[in-house]
Amino acid sequence: MSLELELDIKMASWKILDDSSLDNTNDKQESEEVNDVAINKPVPESSHTVVQSSEQFSFDYIAFDQDIHITGAKASGKSYLANVLMKSFNGISVWVYDFNAQFSSSRAMVFHDLDELIEVYDSAKRLGTGRGHYILQPFENSEQTFRKFNAEAFKRGNLILIQDEIHSFCTKQKLVKEFNNNILSGRPRGLSMITISSRPASCPNNVLSNARHVFAFKLNLESDLKFLESYLGHDVWILLPKDKRKRLKDEPELEPHTFYYRDMDKDTGIISKV
């Protein structure tokens, strides 16, 4: 697979952090067992033609300021795209939670112990060389490790966090507080979240509602499609196999590793491929 990716990456100003902001979280986040309210957003209408297709994909992204969500069925291309994005972040500190060992880069450091990652990162930062890519492939893939990963990132700030398979720890009924803090309160601390999930319908609403950029690969379940439709509009029906569609039935089947992308500040999206 190959993606001709044209990135316009900007960095928001680095945040000068102090410990007083560590406890500046909304009291409503204290409960970890959460029933998300129904989404009542108006659904954007499709244009007369299906979404634009693009062989060369480009998008504007501001590190430390904007979030990205990537979703799609298993083996649809999610992790490959996330790898491409990670490798494009030059001169930017990136932490990756990668318990399925999907990420790799000749310029990245891979750790199996979170404490070791933190020690190396903090030492490099004190020397002024902390900007790099740090991949955690934990031997102990537990909720405790996931919580600590998010909490330690929140303390430090000025990071891009890439977190794979978030549905393994977070659902609509259960929000991991440390992860939710980063989604809702990470921006003032210079945290950008890149989240990846194969089940959009199971993800907390906060993930999509706070993402500026959404990449959706092929899906197999109508329940996942309908959840995405409430955010992205009717064009996402093209992500389902033709025999399962209730809209866009005359549009061709998408090729493997094709995605629908939308900047949530714009009215329409485009189709491209990795």
Buried (B, 14 or more C-beta within 10 A) or exposed (E): EEBEBEBEBEBBEEBEBEEEBBEEBEEEBEEEEBEBEEEEEEEBEBEEEBBEEEEEBEBEBEBBBBBBBBBBBEEBBBBBBBBBBBBEBEEBBBBBBBBEEBBEBEEBBBBEBBEEBBEBBEEBBEEEEBBBBBBBBBEEBEEEBBBBBBBBBBEBBBBBBBBBBBBBBBBBEEBBBBBBBBBBBBBEBBBBBBBBBBBBBBBBBBBBBBBBBBBBBBBBBBEBBBBBBBBBBBBBBBBBEBEBBEBBEEBEEBEEBBBBBBBBEEEBBBBBBB
